[in-house]
Amino acid sequence: MGRLIPLFALADLAIMVIALIDCLSVEEFQIRALPRIAWVFLILLFSPVGGIAWFVAGRPERTAVPGGQAGIWRPGNGFPEAQRPPASRAPDDDPEFLRRLAPKAQQEDGEMLRRWEQDLRRREEELRRREKPEEPPAPSPN
């Protein structure tokens, strides 16, 4: 008998914690019989009877809905699975977006490379002109 007391204490604690979490996570309008605060006091003060009473008389009824959808959609609770919009992907995960982007990027890269080459040629010409010693003017034939 002495070994069962810790087991009963653990079961009592589990029922109380699970009932309290369930009571606090349910929408206020779904709770049956008593207001939420009354259920919280019942669960905490009259353990395990309060927790068992919550599961029997206070917890919202779970009704099976034809078609596999559980519950009723209420504003603010997200979309039901059947009406959920398709998940969008980030642009860098979308192969079609990347395919359209690649030619444009290559064209821009090619244009930038062409401008850099022109600038490099212009600078090289300026350096050659600076380094080249000026030749004296040729004598005029008279």
Buried (B, 14 or more C-beta within 10 A) or exposed (E): EEEEEEEEEEEBEEBBEBBBEBBEEBEEEEBEEBEBEEBBEBBEEEBBEBBBBBBEEBBEEEEEEEEEEEEEEEEEEEEEEEEEEEEEEEEEEEEEEEEEEEEEEEEEEEEEEEEEEEEEEEEEEEEEEEEEEEEEEEEEEE
